Amino acid sequence: MCGDMGEEDEVEGALVGRFLMNARSLIAQGARRAPGGDPVTAGLDRAFLEALEHSLRDVAGASDADRYRLMSLQSVVFARLAGLCAAHASLHDDPLRRTIDALMHGYAEAEAIEPDHGHDHDHDDGHDHGHDHEHGHDHGHGHHHHGRGRHHH
Protein backbone atom coordinates (compact mmCIF):
# COMPACT_ATOMS: atom_id res chain seq x y z
CA MET A 1 0.00 0.00 0.00
CA CYS A 2 2.80 2.45 0.85
CA GLY A 3 4.45 1.80 -2.52
CA ASP A 4 1.23 2.77 -4.26
CA MET A 5 1.20 6.20 -2.60
CA GLY A 6 4.82 6.82 -3.61
CA GLU A 7 4.07 5.85 -7.20
CA GLU A 8 0.99 8.07 -7.23
CA ASP A 9 3.03 11.00 -5.88
CA GLU A 10 5.63 10.36 -8.58
CA VAL A 11 2.98 10.37 -11.34
CA GLU A 12 1.35 13.52 -9.95
CA GLY A 13 4.75 15.22 -9.73
CA ALA A 14 5.50 14.30 -13.35
CA LEU A 15 2.11 15.66 -14.48
CA VAL A 16 2.71 18.95 -12.66
CA GLY A 17 6.20 19.17 -14.15
CA ARG A 18 4.82 18.63 -17.64
CA PHE A 19 2.14 21.27 -17.08
CA LEU A 20 4.72 23.80 -15.85
CA MET A 21 7.00 23.09 -18.81
CA ASN A 22 4.15 23.37 -21.34
CA ALA A 23 2.79 26.54 -19.75
CA ARG A 24 6.23 28.20 -19.77
CA SER A 25 6.72 27.17 -23.39
CA LEU A 26 3.38 28.61 -24.53
CA ILE A 27 3.97 31.84 -22.59
CA ALA A 28 7.45 32.28 -24.09
CA GLN A 29 6.17 31.61 -27.61
CA GLY A 30 3.31 34.06 -27.10
CA ALA A 31 5.67 36.77 -25.81
CA ARG A 32 7.77 36.54 -28.98
CA ARG A 33 4.81 36.86 -31.32
CA ALA A 34 4.50 40.28 -32.91
CA PRO A 35 1.33 42.13 -32.01
CA GLY A 36 -0.95 43.12 -34.81
CA GLY A 37 -3.78 41.83 -36.86
CA ASP A 38 -7.31 41.72 -35.59
CA PRO A 39 -7.58 43.53 -32.23
CA VAL A 40 -10.23 41.09 -30.96
CA THR A 41 -8.03 38.07 -31.70
CA ALA A 42 -5.03 39.86 -30.16
CA GLY A 43 -7.10 40.56 -27.03
CA LEU A 44 -8.19 36.92 -26.81
CA ASP A 45 -4.59 35.76 -27.23
CA ARG A 46 -3.55 38.15 -24.44
CA ALA A 47 -6.37 36.90 -22.18
CA PHE A 48 -5.30 33.29 -22.77
CA LEU A 49 -1.67 34.05 -21.93
CA GLU A 50 -2.57 36.12 -18.86
CA ALA A 51 -4.79 33.33 -17.52
CA LEU A 52 -2.06 30.78 -18.22
CA GLU A 53 0.53 32.97 -16.46
CA HIS A 54 -1.78 33.25 -13.44
CA SER A 55 -2.31 29.50 -13.41
CA LEU A 56 1.43 28.88 -13.70
CA ARG A 57 2.20 31.24 -10.79
CA ASP A 58 -0.43 29.61 -8.58
CA VAL A 59 0.71 26.05 -9.30
CA ALA A 60 4.42 26.85 -9.06
CA GLY A 61 3.85 28.71 -5.78
CA ALA A 62 1.70 26.03 -4.13
CA SER A 63 3.08 23.67 -1.52
CA ASP A 64 4.20 20.25 -2.70
CA ALA A 65 1.17 18.77 -0.95
CA ASP A 66 -1.30 21.04 -2.79
CA ARG A 67 0.38 21.56 -6.18
CA TYR A 68 -1.17 18.63 -8.10
CA ARG A 69 -4.66 19.11 -6.66
CA LEU A 70 -4.60 22.82 -7.50
CA MET A 71 -3.37 22.18 -11.04
CA SER A 72 -5.90 19.43 -11.73
CA LEU A 73 -8.86 21.47 -10.47
CA GLN A 74 -8.01 24.65 -12.37
CA SER A 75 -9.56 23.15 -15.50
CA VAL A 76 -12.89 23.04 -13.67
CA VAL A 77 -12.63 26.74 -12.80
CA PHE A 78 -11.73 27.70 -16.37
CA ALA A 79 -14.55 25.48 -17.70
CA ARG A 80 -16.97 27.32 -15.41
CA LEU A 81 -15.71 30.64 -16.78
CA ALA A 82 -16.03 29.35 -20.36
CA GLY A 83 -19.58 28.24 -19.62
CA LEU A 84 -20.49 31.61 -18.17
CA CYS A 85 -19.12 33.42 -21.23
CA ALA A 86 -20.77 30.95 -23.64
CA ALA A 87 -24.14 31.37 -21.90
CA HIS A 88 -24.12 35.03 -22.94
CA ALA A 89 -23.39 34.42 -26.62
CA SER A 90 -26.04 34.20 -29.30
CA LEU A 91 -27.26 30.68 -29.99
CA HIS A 92 -26.75 31.52 -33.65
CA ASP A 93 -22.96 31.47 -32.89
CA ASP A 94 -23.27 27.93 -31.46
CA PRO A 95 -21.40 28.84 -28.25
CA LEU A 96 -21.54 25.36 -26.72
CA ARG A 97 -19.95 23.79 -29.79
CA ARG A 98 -17.23 26.46 -29.85
CA THR A 99 -16.51 25.90 -26.19
CA ILE A 100 -16.39 22.11 -26.51
CA ASP A 101 -14.22 22.40 -29.66
CA ALA A 102 -11.77 24.66 -27.81
CA LEU A 103 -11.73 22.33 -24.81
CA MET A 104 -10.99 19.29 -26.98
CA HIS A 105 -8.40 21.22 -28.96
CA GLY A 106 -6.56 22.25 -25.79
CA TYR A 107 -6.69 18.70 -24.45
CA ALA A 108 -5.14 17.28 -27.64
CA GLU A 109 -2.68 20.13 -27.96
CA ALA A 110 -1.10 19.37 -24.58
CA GLU A 111 0.43 16.29 -26.19
CA ALA A 112 1.95 18.29 -29.03
CA ILE A 113 3.54 21.28 -27.25
CA GLU A 114 7.25 21.45 -27.90
CA PRO A 115 9.58 22.73 -25.19
CA ASP A 116 10.51 26.35 -25.79
CA HIS A 117 14.10 26.89 -26.88
CA GLY A 118 13.95 30.66 -27.13
CA HIS A 119 13.05 30.84 -30.82
CA ASP A 120 10.14 30.18 -33.10
CA HIS A 121 10.19 27.12 -35.32
CA ASP A 122 9.66 27.02 -39.05
CA HIS A 123 5.94 26.44 -39.40
CA ASP A 124 6.02 25.65 -43.11
CA ASP A 125 5.58 21.95 -42.40
CA GLY A 126 2.49 21.19 -44.45
CA HIS A 127 0.02 21.49 -41.55
CA ASP A 128 -2.68 24.06 -41.16
CA HIS A 129 -1.75 26.04 -38.06
CA GLY A 130 -4.72 28.40 -38.18
CA HIS A 131 -7.76 28.35 -35.99
CA ASP A 132 -10.49 28.92 -38.57
CA HIS A 133 -12.85 26.01 -39.07
CA GLU A 134 -15.79 25.39 -41.30
CA HIS A 135 -18.12 26.87 -38.70
CA GLY A 136 -16.37 30.22 -39.17
CA HIS A 137 -14.66 31.24 -35.99
CA ASP A 138 -11.28 31.67 -34.43
CA HIS A 139 -10.67 29.98 -31.09
CA GLY A 140 -8.25 32.70 -30.08
CA HIS A 141 -5.85 30.35 -28.29
CA GLY A 142 -2.84 32.56 -28.77
CA HIS A 143 -0.40 29.88 -29.76
CA HIS A 144 0.85 27.77 -32.61
CA HIS A 145 0.31 24.09 -33.10
CA HIS A 146 3.10 21.59 -33.45
CA GLY A 147 2.41 18.08 -34.54
CA ARG A 148 -1.27 17.21 -34.41
CA GLY A 149 -3.34 19.29 -36.73
CA ARG A 150 -6.61 17.60 -35.85
CA HIS A 151 -9.57 19.43 -34.47
CA HIS A 152 -12.50 17.64 -32.92
CA HIS A 153 -15.92 18.52 -34.28
GROMACS elastic network, one bead per residue, 0.5 to 0.9 nm:
[ bonds ]
;  ai    aj funct       b0    kb
    1     4     6  0.52292   500
    1     5     6  0.68333   500
    2     5     6  0.53517   500
    2     6     6  0.65683   500
    2     7     6  0.88382   500
    3     6     6  0.51522   500
    3     7     6  0.62010   500
    3     8     6  0.85726   500
    4     7     6  0.51219   500
    4     8     6  0.60785   500
    4     9     6  0.85772   500
    5     9     6  0.60923   500
    5    10     6  0.85236   500
    6     9     6  0.50820   500
    6    10     6  0.61592   500
    6    11     6  0.86976   500
    7    11     6  0.62197   500
    7    12     6  0.85887   500
    8    11     6  0.51052   500
    8    12     6  0.60963   500
    8    13     6  0.84575   500
    9    12     6  0.50709   500
    9    13     6  0.59675   500
    9    14     6  0.85325   500
    9    68     6  0.89836   500
   10    13     6  0.50700   500
   10    14     6  0.61875   500
   10    15     6  0.86733   500
   11    14     6  0.50905   500
   11    15     6  0.62206   500
   11    16     6  0.86873   500
   12    15     6  0.50684   500
   12    16     6  0.62179   500
   12    17     6  0.85480   500
   12    67     6  0.89388   500
   12    68     6  0.59908   500
   12    69     6  0.88464   500
   13    16     6  0.51573   500
   13    17     6  0.60945   500
   13    18     6  0.86095   500
   13    64     6  0.86625   500
   13    67     6  0.84830   500
   13    68     6  0.70248   500
   14    18     6  0.61280   500
   14    19     6  0.85910   500
   15    18     6  0.51091   500
   15    19     6  0.61853   500
   15    20     6  0.86499   500
   15    68     6  0.77614   500
   16    19     6  0.50335   500
   16    20     6  0.61441   500
   16    21     6  0.85756   500
   16    59     6  0.81064   500
   16    60     6  0.88505   500
   16    67     6  0.73613   500
   16    68     6  0.59918   500
   16    71     6  0.70673   500
   16    72     6  0.86689   500
   17    20     6  0.51477   500
   17    21     6  0.61504   500
   17    22     6  0.85782   500
   18    21     6  0.51089   500
   18    22     6  0.60492   500
   18    23     6  0.84390   500
   19    22     6  0.51560   500
   19    23     6  0.59411   500
   19    24     6  0.84793   500
   19    56     6  0.83528   500
   19    71     6  0.82221   500
   19   110     6  0.83901   500
   20    23     6  0.51434   500
   20    24     6  0.60854   500
   20    25     6  0.85019   500
   20    56     6  0.64266   500
   20    59     6  0.80049   500
   20    60     6  0.74542   500
   21    24     6  0.52498   500
   21    25     6  0.61388   500
   21    26     6  0.87374   500
   21   115     6  0.68853   500
   21   116     6  0.84618   500
   22    25     6  0.50253   500
   22    26     6  0.61911   500
   22    27     6  0.85651   500
   22   110     6  0.73572   500
   22   113     6  0.62992   500
   22   114     6  0.75006   500
   22   115     6  0.66806   500
   22   116     6  0.83160   500
   23    26     6  0.52479   500
   23    27     6  0.61224   500
   23    28     6  0.85743   500
   23    52     6  0.66178   500
   23    53     6  0.75608   500
   23    55     6  0.86564   500
   23    56     6  0.66240   500
   24    27     6  0.51297   500
   24    28     6  0.60689   500
   24    29     6  0.85450   500
   24    52     6  0.88186   500
   24    53     6  0.81367   500
   24    56     6  0.77725   500
   24   115     6  0.83889   500
   24   116     6  0.76109   500
   25    28     6  0.52140   500
   25    29     6  0.61431   500
   25    30     6  0.85336   500
   25   113     6  0.77250   500
   25   114     6  0.72980   500
   25   115     6  0.55748   500
   25   117     6  0.81717   500
   25   118     6  0.88609   500
   26    29     6  0.51206   500
   26    30     6  0.60224   500
   26    31     6  0.85632   500
   26    49     6  0.78650   500
   26    52     6  0.86072   500
   26   113     6  0.78236   500
   26   114     6  0.88099   500
   26   115     6  0.85709   500
   26   116     6  0.75906   500
   26   142     6  0.84951   500
   26   143     6  0.65737   500
   26   144     6  0.85081   500
   27    30     6  0.50706   500
   27    31     6  0.61295   500
   27    32     6  0.88018   500
   27    49     6  0.60950   500
   27    50     6  0.86612   500
   27    52     6  0.75170   500
   27    53     6  0.71174   500
   27   143     6  0.86220   500
   28    31     6  0.51206   500
   28    32     6  0.64943   500
   28    33     6  0.89604   500
   28   116     6  0.68874   500
   28   118     6  0.73598   500
   28   119     6  0.88756   500
   29    32     6  0.53672   500
   29    33     6  0.65793   500
   29   116     6  0.70536   500
   29   118     6  0.78545   500
   29   119     6  0.76323   500
   29   120     6  0.69289   500
   29   143     6  0.71255   500
   29   144     6  0.82483   500
   30    33     6  0.52837   500
   30    34     6  0.85921   500
   30    45     6  0.80863   500
   30    46     6  0.84153   500
   30    49     6  0.71793   500
   30   142     6  0.65466   500
   30   143     6  0.61933   500
   30   144     6  0.87168   500
   31    34     6  0.80044   500
   31    49     6  0.87356   500
   32   118     6  0.87334   500
   32   119     6  0.79847   500
   32   120     6  0.79430   500
   33   120     6  0.87326   500
   33   143     6  0.88464   500
   35    42     6  0.70029   500
   36    39     6  0.71257   500
   36    42     6  0.69957   500
   37    40     6  0.87746   500
   37    41     6  0.76738   500
   37    42     6  0.70984   500
   38    41     6  0.53867   500
   38    42     6  0.61765   500
   38    43     6  0.86431   500
   39    43     6  0.60119   500
   39    44     6  0.85733   500
   40    43     6  0.50487   500
   40    44     6  0.62193   500
   40    45     6  0.86000   500
   40   140     6  0.86644   500
   41    44     6  0.50197   500
   41    45     6  0.60902   500
   41    46     6  0.85290   500
   41   138     6  0.76822   500
   41   139     6  0.85378   500
   41   140     6  0.56173   500
   41   141     6  0.87123   500
   41   142     6  0.81153   500
   42    45     6  0.50539   500
   42    46     6  0.61501   500
   42    47     6  0.86092   500
   42   140     6  0.78491   500
   42   142     6  0.77430   500
   43    46     6  0.50104   500
   43    47     6  0.61120   500
   43    48     6  0.86175   500
   43   140     6  0.85082   500
   44    48     6  0.61564   500
   44    49     6  0.86303   500
   44   139     6  0.85218   500
   44   140     6  0.53350   500
   44   141     6  0.71236   500
   44   142     6  0.71727   500
   45    48     6  0.51539   500
   45    49     6  0.62828   500
   45    50     6  0.86178   500
   45   140     6  0.55543   500
   45   141     6  0.56539   500
   45   143     6  0.76594   500
   46    49     6  0.51543   500
   46    50     6  0.60192   500
   46    51     6  0.85274   500
   46   141     6  0.89955   500
   46   142     6  0.71024   500
   47    50     6  0.51080   500
   47    51     6  0.60853   500
   47    52     6  0.84741   500
   47   141     6  0.89689   500
   47   142     6  0.86406   500
   48    51     6  0.52695   500
   48    52     6  0.61222   500
   48    53     6  0.85979   500
   48   140     6  0.79010   500
   48   141     6  0.62776   500
   48   142     6  0.65288   500
   49    53     6  0.60017   500
   49    54     6  0.85332   500
   49   141     6  0.84572   500
   49   142     6  0.70907   500
   49   143     6  0.89662   500
   50    53     6  0.50332   500
   50    54     6  0.61816   500
   50    55     6  0.85728   500
   51    54     6  0.50751   500
   51    55     6  0.61356   500
   51    56     6  0.85507   500
   52    56     6  0.60190   500
   52    57     6  0.85747   500
   53    56     6  0.50154   500
   53    57     6  0.61573   500
   53    58     6  0.86152   500
   54    57     6  0.51861   500
   54    58     6  0.62192   500
   54    59     6  0.86703   500
   55    58     6  0.51815   500
   55    59     6  0.61592   500
   55    60     6  0.84460   500
   55    71     6  0.77730   500
   55    74     6  0.75591   500
   56    59     6  0.52756   500
   56    60     6  0.58815   500
   56    61     6  0.82822   500
   56    71     6  0.86576   500
   57    60     6  0.52131   500
   57    61     6  0.58494   500
   57    62     6  0.84664   500
   58    61     6  0.51954   500
   58    62     6  0.60966   500
   58    67     6  0.84365   500
   58    70     6  0.80346   500
   58    71     6  0.83583   500
   59    62     6  0.52613   500
   59    63     6  0.84747   500
   59    66     6  0.84590   500
   59    67     6  0.54787   500
   59    68     6  0.77541   500
   59    70     6  0.64670   500
   59    71     6  0.58863   500
   60    63     6  0.82863   500
   60    67     6  0.72525   500
   61    67     6  0.79566   500
   62    65     6  0.79406   500
   62    66     6  0.59699   500
   62    67     6  0.50858   500
   62    68     6  0.88743   500
   62    70     6  0.78287   500
   63    66     6  0.52669   500
   63    67     6  0.57867   500
   64    67     6  0.53306   500
   64    68     6  0.77873   500
   65    68     6  0.75253   500
   65    69     6  0.81632   500
   66    69     6  0.54770   500
   66    70     6  0.60253   500
   66    71     6  0.85849   500
   67    70     6  0.53035   500
   67    71     6  0.61678   500
   67    72     6  0.86445   500
   68    71     6  0.51069   500
   68    72     6  0.60129   500
   68    73     6  0.85324   500
   69    72     6  0.52343   500
   69    73     6  0.61461   500
   69    74     6  0.86417   500
   70    73     6  0.53627   500
   70    74     6  0.62224   500
   71    74     6  0.54309   500
   71    75     6  0.76876   500
   72    75     6  0.64344   500
   72    76     6  0.81088   500
   73    76     6  0.53845   500
   73    77     6  0.68801   500
   74    77     6  0.50790   500
   74    78     6  0.62549   500
   74    79     6  0.84704   500
   75    78     6  0.51195   500
   75    79     6  0.59318   500
   75    80     6  0.85043   500
   76    80     6  0.61565   500
   76    81     6  0.86847   500
   77    80     6  0.50971   500
   77    81     6  0.63748   500
   77    82     6  0.86839   500
   78    82     6  0.60817   500
   78    83     6  0.85132   500
   79    83     6  0.60553   500
   79    84     6  0.85561   500
   79    99     6  0.87229   500
   79   103     6  0.82716   500
   80    83     6  0.50425   500
   80    84     6  0.62032   500
   80    85     6  0.87040   500
   81    84     6  0.50696   500
   81    85     6  0.62543   500
   81    86     6  0.85300   500
   82    85     6  0.51932   500
   82    86     6  0.59933   500
   82    87     6  0.85014   500
   82    99     6  0.67954   500
   83    87     6  0.59798   500
   83    88     6  0.88164   500
   83    95     6  0.88344   500
   83    96     6  0.79086   500
   83    99     6  0.76189   500
   84    87     6  0.52193   500
   84    88     6  0.68986   500
   85    88     6  0.55235   500
   85    89     6  0.69452   500
   85    95     6  0.86858   500
   86    89     6  0.52650   500
   86    90     6  0.83856   500
   86    94     6  0.87499   500
   86    95     6  0.51064   500
   86    96     6  0.64326   500
   86    98     6  0.84428   500
   86    99     6  0.70850   500
   87    90     6  0.81483   500
   87    91     6  0.87026   500
   87    95     6  0.73610   500
   87    96     6  0.81324   500
   88    91     6  0.88583   500
   88    95     6  0.85948   500
   89    92     6  0.83162   500
   89    93     6  0.69400   500
   89    94     6  0.81019   500
   89    95     6  0.61458   500
   90    93     6  0.54574   500
   90    94     6  0.71917   500
   90    95     6  0.71712   500
   91    94     6  0.50706   500
   91    95     6  0.63923   500
   91    96     6  0.84703   500
   92    95     6  0.80656   500
   93    96     6  0.87906   500
   93    97     6  0.88056   500
   93    98     6  0.81903   500
   93   135     6  0.88555   500
   93   137     6  0.88685   500
   94    97     6  0.55569   500
   94    98     6  0.64174   500
   94    99     6  0.88048   500
   94   135     6  0.89463   500
   95    98     6  0.50571   500
   95    99     6  0.60592   500
   95   100     6  0.85662   500
   96    99     6  0.50840   500
   96   100     6  0.60949   500
   96   101     6  0.84260   500
   97   100     6  0.51283   500
   97   101     6  0.59044   500
   97   102     6  0.84620   500
   97   153     6  0.80091   500
   98   101     6  0.50616   500
   98   102     6  0.60969   500
   98   103     6  0.85326   500
   98   135     6  0.89032   500
   98   137     6  0.81953   500
   98   139     6  0.75399   500
   99   102     6  0.51600   500
   99   103     6  0.61299   500
   99   104     6  0.86475   500
   99   139     6  0.86433   500
  100   104     6  0.61082   500
  100   105     6  0.84062   500
  100   152     6  0.87315   500
  100   153     6  0.85691   500
  101   104     6  0.52219   500
  101   105     6  0.59764   500
  101   106     6  0.85800   500
  101   139     6  0.84836   500
  101   151     6  0.73186   500
  101   152     6  0.60260   500
  101   153     6  0.62706   500
  102   106     6  0.60929   500
  102   107     6  0.85313   500
  102   139     6  0.63357   500
  102   141     6  0.82272   500
  102   151     6  0.87488   500
  102   152     6  0.87193   500
  103   106     6  0.52582   500
  103   107     6  0.62206   500
  103   108     6  0.87662   500
  104   107     6  0.50255   500
  104   108     6  0.62207   500
  104   109     6  0.84091   500
  104   151     6  0.76298   500
  104   152     6  0.63531   500
  104   153     6  0.88446   500
  105   108     6  0.52809   500
  105   109     6  0.59071   500
  105   110     6  0.87089   500
  105   150     6  0.79857   500
  105   151     6  0.59083   500
  105   152     6  0.67319   500
  106   110     6  0.62849   500
  106   141     6  0.85136   500
  107   110     6  0.56246   500
  107   111     6  0.77165   500
  108   111     6  0.58496   500
  108   112     6  0.73016   500
  108   148     6  0.78026   500
  108   150     6  0.83467   500
  108   151     6  0.84219   500
  109   112     6  0.51010   500
  109   113     6  0.63646   500
  109   145     6  0.71425   500
  109   146     6  0.81020   500
  109   147     6  0.85680   500
  109   148     6  0.72278   500
  109   149     6  0.88426   500
  110   113     6  0.56890   500
  111   114     6  0.87242   500
  111   147     6  0.87663   500
  111   148     6  0.84535   500
  112   145     6  0.72697   500
  112   146     6  0.56289   500
  112   147     6  0.55322   500
  112   148     6  0.63687   500
  113   116     6  0.87493   500
  113   144     6  0.88375   500
  113   145     6  0.72425   500
  113   146     6  0.62144   500
  113   147     6  0.80354   500
  114   117     6  0.88014   500
  114   146     6  0.69298   500
  114   147     6  0.88825   500
  116   119     6  0.72069   500
  116   120     6  0.82663   500
  117   120     6  0.80763   500
  120   123     6  0.84409   500
  121   124     6  0.89548   500
  122   125     6  0.73202   500
  123   126     6  0.80580   500
  123   127     6  0.80069   500
  123   129     6  0.78215   500
  123   144     6  0.85886   500
  123   145     6  0.87740   500
  123   146     6  0.81889   500
  124   127     6  0.74642   500
  125   128     6  0.86090   500
  127   145     6  0.88424   500
  127   146     6  0.86652   500
  127   147     6  0.81535   500
  127   148     6  0.84194   500
  127   149     6  0.62720   500
  128   131     6  0.84250   500
  128   145     6  0.85962   500
  128   149     6  0.65390   500
  129   144     6  0.62859   500
  129   145     6  0.57189   500
  129   146     6  0.80395   500
  129   149     6  0.70545   500
  130   133     6  0.85173   500
  130   138     6  0.82363   500
  130   144     6  0.78996   500
  130   145     6  0.83461   500
  131   137     6  0.74770   500
  131   138     6  0.50801   500
  131   139     6  0.59320   500
  131   140     6  0.73579   500
  131   141     6  0.81871   500
  132   135     6  0.78997   500
  132   136     6  0.60587   500
  132   137     6  0.54282   500
  132   138     6  0.50376   500
  132   139     6  0.75628   500
  133   136     6  0.54945   500
  133   137     6  0.63331   500
  133   138     6  0.74811   500
  133   151     6  0.86640   500
  134   137     6  0.79852   500
  137   140     6  0.88459   500
  138   141     6  0.83002   500
  139   142     6  0.85721   500
  140   143     6  0.83463   500
  141   144     6  0.83826   500
  145   148     6  0.71753   500
  145   149     6  0.70369   500
  146   149     6  0.75857   500
  148   151     6  0.85981   500
